[in-house]
Amino acid sequence: MTTAMRDVPRSGNRNERQGAAIVVGASLAGLMTALALSHAGVDVTMLERSAAAPRARKGAALGGVSEGLLSRITRSRHSRAGSTPLSSVAPGVQSWMAVHARLRAAVDADPYIKLRPHTLVRSVDQDADSAWVITSDQQTFRGDVVIGADGHGSVVRVGVAPDKPDATFAGYLIWLGLTNESSLASSRRLPRDVDILSGNDDYLLGYSLPGPDGSVTPGSRQVGWAWYDAKHNDLLRETGSVVGNVVHRSLTSADIPEATFRELADKAKNLWPSPWREAILDCIERRAVIGTPIAEYVPDKLVNGRLALVGDAAHVPTPMTGSGFSASLHDAESIAAAVTEAMGATPMAQALRGYERERLHSVRSMVQSGQQFSRSFARAAA
């Protein structure tokens, strides 16, 4: 899958730059949006509640992420003294962590993006002239626009769609694991892209990923797997991972009972072929497994005045669609073009409505197509 980025005007001179944006969230969508805005001549302040990439993403994979695509979104004429050159990505499926690291390095190298970690946004608001956020320690950050890239539990979404603020639980979870290829007895059958397997009412996605050093040489790669399971929803509710119909957090290994580990190991031996069986058993033995409840959100709107949403804050599809990264990239380039337009004669709210008109139908259709799978899968396993 390839995605062509829109050409947006770009300023390389601080004196020529205009406008300021607040981006809430430094996951993939937030990083891409910040880069697209900076390339368009807009100064960006990013607010991220954590210090680094979320651990819950370890083992997750992305398709359709090419070196050409990342080179275009990370382009910059500027680099800070002492910054590390951006590493390239190998062809094939990419690890979420590696793509995040690549985007984060580009943001860190851009002098017009200020990233503030450990900053938890509590609320957003706006008036006719600006928009702002208030953090948990009562700091206020103000800009021409506030863009929510803060994931499926978005705080900014409350300001954009107060009548529909929450993504909803899709009815199942995905067990995720990652191991080294060298730990498996045989890896000759590792695919270039993704194996999709079914067993009883479950599905398994298995994939090879570059090794920690980026190597794709057989024997030095990593092996990832994603096991779709709708039979442990009670565990999600018992641990508070899902409350009512809202996803709150993933299961860490400490949340998973020993009986559940044993059950998964027994099922893996019966359901899944080599080398995925061995990869799953290795992760279970090391207790290196994460359980991620799946949320979904079909948006009715993407903007409200000077507030806007991108990525999972705007639309949350099941990972089975394989469209999350490309959709977030389209959001980033489209909203950068809209904000650039607003730096001219077009009022910000009007320009952002143009972003909404361009993206809303497409992202609604994307989520709804995934919901067909989710409802069928959850119903069959009930």
C-alpha positions in Angstrom: 0.0 0.0 0.0 1.4 3.4 -0.9 0.2 6.8 0.1 1.0 10.0 -1.7 1.5 13.0 0.5 0.0 16.3 -0.5 2.4 19.1 -1.2 1.9 21.8 1.3 3.8 25.2 1.4 6.8 25.1 3.6 8.9 27.8 5.2 12.4 27.3 6.3 12.9 30.7 7.8 11.7 31.4 11.3 10.7 35.0 10.3 8.5 33.6 7.5 6.6 31.1 9.7 3.1 31.9 10.8 0.6 30.4 13.2 0.9 28.1 16.2 -0.7 24.7 16.8 -1.1 22.6 19.9 -1.1 18.9 19.2 -2.2 16.7 22.1 -0.6 13.2 21.9 2.7 12.0 20.5 1.7 8.6 19.1 2.0 8.0 15.3 -0.8 10.4 14.3 0.4 13.1 16.6 4.0 12.9 15.4 2.9 12.9 11.7 0.6 15.8 12.2 3.3 17.8 14.0 5.7 17.2 11.2 3.2 18.0 8.5 2.3 21.3 10.2 6.0 22.2 10.7 6.7 21.6 7.1 3.8 23.9 6.3 5.4 26.7 8.3 3.4 26.3 11.5 5.1 26.2 14.9 3.9 23.2 17.0 3.8 22.5 20.7 3.2 18.8 21.4 1.8 17.6 24.8 2.3 13.9 25.7 1.4 12.4 29.0 4.1 9.7 28.9 7.9 9.9 28.3 8.3 7.4 25.5 6.4 5.0 23.2 3.7 3.1 25.2 4.9 -0.4 26.2 1.4 -1.8 25.3 2.4 -1.3 21.6 5.3 -3.8 21.9 4.7 -6.6 19.4 2.2 -4.6 17.3 2.9 -4.4 13.6 2.1 -2.0 10.7 1.6 -2.8 7.0 2.0 -0.4 4.2 4.8 1.6 5.8 7.5 2.1 3.2 10.9 4.0 3.4 9.6 6.4 0.7 6.6 7.2 2.8 8.5 7.8 6.0 11.1 9.8 4.1 8.4 12.2 2.9 6.7 12.7 6.2 10.0 13.1 8.1 11.6 15.5 5.6 13.3 18.5 7.2 15.9 21.0 6.2 16.9 21.4 9.8 18.6 19.2 12.3 19.7 20.1 15.8 23.3 19.8 16.7 24.2 16.4 17.9 21.0 14.8 16.5 21.1 11.2 15.3 20.6 10.6 11.6 17.3 9.0 10.8 17.6 5.3 10.1 15.8 3.7 7.2 13.2 1.0 7.4 13.4 -2.4 5.7 10.7 -3.5 3.2 7.8 -5.6 4.6 5.8 -5.4 7.8 7.2 -2.9 10.3 7.0 -2.9 14.1 4.9 -0.2 15.6 7.8 0.7 17.9 10.3 1.1 15.1 8.0 3.4 13.1 7.3 5.4 16.2 11.0 5.8 16.9 11.6 7.0 13.4 8.9 9.6 13.6 10.0 10.7 17.1 13.6 11.1 15.9 12.3 13.5 13.1 10.3 15.5 15.6 13.2 15.7 18.0 15.3 17.0 15.1 12.8 19.7 14.1 13.5 23.1 15.8 10.0 24.3 15.2 8.4 21.4 17.2 8.5 21.5 21.0 7.5 18.2 22.6 6.6 18.3 26.3 6.5 14.8 27.9 4.8 14.1 31.2 2.1 16.6 30.4 -1.5 15.4 31.0 -4.3 17.4 29.4 -7.4 17.6 31.4 -9.6 19.9 29.3 -9.8 22.0 26.1 -11.6 25.2 25.3 -11.7 28.0 22.7 -12.9 31.5 21.8 -13.1 33.5 18.6 -9.4 34.1 18.5 -7.6 31.0 19.9 -7.9 27.5 21.4 -6.2 26.2 24.5 -5.7 23.2 26.7 -5.4 23.1 30.5 -3.2 20.4 32.0 -3.4 18.5 35.2 -0.9 20.9 36.9 -3.0 23.9 35.7 -0.8 25.0 32.9 -2.5 26.6 29.9 -1.2 26.1 26.4 -2.7 28.3 23.7 -2.6 28.3 19.9 -4.5 29.1 16.7 -5.8 25.5 16.8 -5.8 22.5 19.1 -5.5 19.1 17.4 -6.4 16.0 19.3 -4.1 13.0 18.5 -4.6 11.5 21.9 -5.9 8.1 20.9 -9.2 6.2 21.4 -9.7 7.7 24.9 -9.2 11.2 23.6 -9.8 14.2 25.9 -9.9 16.6 22.9 -12.8 14.5 21.5 -14.9 15.7 24.5 -14.6 19.2 23.1 -15.3 18.2 19.5 -18.1 15.8 20.0 -19.5 16.2 23.6 -22.6 14.2 22.7 -20.5 11.2 21.6 -17.2 11.3 23.5 -16.3 7.7 23.9 -15.0 4.9 21.7 -16.8 1.6 22.5 -15.6 -1.9 23.3 -15.8 -4.1 20.2 -16.3 -7.3 22.1 -12.9 -8.9 22.0 -9.2 -8.5 22.7 -6.0 -9.2 20.9 -3.2 -11.0 22.7 0.2 -9.7 21.5 3.7 -11.1 21.8 7.1 -10.7 20.3 10.1 -13.0 20.4 13.5 -13.4 18.7 13.7 -15.6 15.6 16.8 -17.2 17.0 14.8 -18.6 20.0 12.7 -20.7 17.6 13.7 -24.2 16.6 12.6 -23.5 13.0 11.7 -20.3 11.2 11.9 -21.3 7.6 8.2 -20.7 7.1 8.2 -17.0 8.2 6.3 -14.9 5.7 7.4 -11.7 4.1 4.1 -10.0 5.1 1.4 -11.5 7.3 0.0 -15.0 7.9 -3.7 -15.0 8.7 -4.9 -18.2 10.4 -8.2 -19.3 11.9 -8.8 -21.9 14.5 -12.2 -22.7 16.0 -13.6 -19.2 16.7 -10.2 -17.5 17.0 -7.9 -15.7 14.5 -4.1 -15.4 14.5 -2.0 -12.9 12.6 1.7 -13.9 12.5 4.5 -11.8 11.0 8.2 -11.4 10.9 9.7 -8.1 11.8 13.2 -6.6 11.5 15.5 -7.4 14.4 16.2 -4.8 17.1 19.1 -3.6 15.0 17.0 -3.4 11.9 18.3 -6.6 10.3 16.1 -8.7 8.1 18.6 -11.5 7.7 17.0 -14.9 8.5 17.9 -15.8 12.1 18.3 -12.2 13.3 14.7 -11.1 12.9 11.8 -10.8 15.4 8.6 -12.8 15.3 5.4 -11.1 16.3 1.9 -12.5 16.7 -1.6 -11.1 17.3 -4.3 -13.5 18.6 -7.9 -12.4 18.3 -9.9 -13.8 21.2 -13.5 -13.0 22.3 -13.6 -15.5 25.2 -11.9 -13.5 27.9 -14.1 -10.5 28.1 -14.9 -11.3 31.8 -11.2 -10.9 32.6 -11.2 -7.5 30.9 -14.1 -6.4 33.1 -12.7 -8.0 36.3 -9.4 -6.1 35.9 -11.0 -2.8 35.0 -9.5 -2.9 31.5 -13.1 -2.4 30.2 -15.7 -0.5 32.3 -19.2 -0.6 31.0 -18.7 -0.3 27.3 -15.5 1.8 27.4 -11.9 0.5 27.0 -9.6 1.9 29.7 -6.4 0.1 29.4 -4.5 -3.0 28.2 -3.8 -6.1 30.3 -0.1 -6.4 31.3 1.4 -9.7 32.2 0.8 -8.9 35.9 -3.0 -8.7 35.2 -3.1 -12.1 33.5 -3.8 -15.0 35.9 -1.6 -18.1 35.8 -4.7 -20.2 34.8 -5.2 -18.0 31.7 -1.6 -18.4 30.7 -1.9 -22.2 31.0 -5.2 -22.1 29.0 -3.6 -20.0 26.2 -0.6 -22.4 26.1 -2.9 -25.4 25.8 -5.0 -23.8 23.1 -1.9 -22.7 21.2 -0.6 -26.3 21.0 -3.9 -27.4 19.5 -4.8 -24.5 17.3 -1.7 -23.0 15.7 1.0 -24.5 13.4 4.7 -24.0 13.6 6.4 -21.5 13.9 3.6 -19.5 15.4 2.9 -22.1 18.0 6.5 -22.0 19.2 6.5 -18.2 19.2 3.4 -18.0 21.3 4.7 -20.6 23.8 8.0 -18.8 24.1 6.2 -15.5 25.0 3.9 -17.3 27.4 6.8 -19.0 29.1 8.5 -15.6 29.5 5.2 -14.0 30.5 5.8 -11.5 27.7 2.2 -11.2 26.6 -0.1 -8.2 26.5 -3.9 -8.3 26.1 -5.3 -5.3 24.3 -9.1 -4.7 24.3 -10.3 -3.5 21.0 -12.2 -0.2 20.8 -14.1 1.3 17.8 -15.3 4.8 17.1 -17.4 6.0 14.1 -17.2 9.8 14.0 -20.0 12.1 13.2 -17.7 15.1 13.2 -14.0 15.8 13.2 -13.9 19.5 14.1 -15.6 22.0 16.3 -14.5 25.6 15.7 -10.7 25.7 16.4 -10.7 22.1 17.8 -10.0 19.1 15.5 -9.2 15.4 15.7 -6.8 13.1 13.8 -5.9 9.4 14.0 -7.5 7.3 16.7 -8.9 10.3 18.4 -10.9 10.9 15.3 -11.7 7.4 14.2 -10.9 4.0 15.8 -11.1 1.0 13.4 -10.3 -2.6 14.4 -6.7 -3.5 13.5 -8.1 -6.1 11.1 -8.7 -3.3 8.6 -5.0 -2.6 8.3 -5.8 1.0 7.5 -4.9 2.9 10.7 -1.5 4.2 9.6 -2.5 5.3 6.2 -5.7 7.0 7.5 -3.6 8.9 10.1 -1.2 10.0 7.5 -4.0 11.3 5.3 -5.4 13.1 8.3 -2.0 14.7 9.0 -1.5 16.1 5.5 -5.1 17.2 5.1 -5.2 19.1 8.4 -1.8 20.7 7.7 -3.2 22.0 4.4 -6.3 23.3 6.2 -4.3 25.1 8.9 -2.1 26.6 6.3 -5.2 27.9 4.5 -6.3 29.5 7.7 -3.1 31.4 8.0 -4.3 33.4 4.9 -7.7 34.9 4.6 -9.8 31.9 5.5 -11.1 31.8 9.0 -9.7 28.8 11.0 -13.2 27.3 11.7 -14.0 27.4 8.0 -10.7 25.9 6.9 -11.1 23.0 9.4 -14.6 22.3 8.1 -12.9 21.7 4.8 -10.6 19.2 6.5 -13.7 17.5 7.9 -15.5 17.4 4.5 -12.4 15.8 2.9 -11.9 13.1 5.5 -15.2 12.3 7.3 -16.9 10.0 4.8 -13.7 8.0 4.2 -12.9 7.4 7.8 -16.5 6.5 8.7 -16.5 3.9 6.0 -13.2 2.5 7.2 -14.4 2.0 10.7 -17.8 0.6 9.6 -16.1 -1.9 7.3 -14.2 -3.2 10.3 -17.3 -3.3 12.5 -18.7 -5.9 10.2 -15.8 -8.2 11.1 -16.0 -7.3 14.8 -19.7 -8.0 15.2 -19.5 -11.3 13.3 -16.4 -12.4 15.3 -17.7 -11.4 18.7 -21.1 -13.0 18.0 -19.6 -16.3 16.8 -17.5 -16.6 19.9 -20.3 -15.7 22.4 
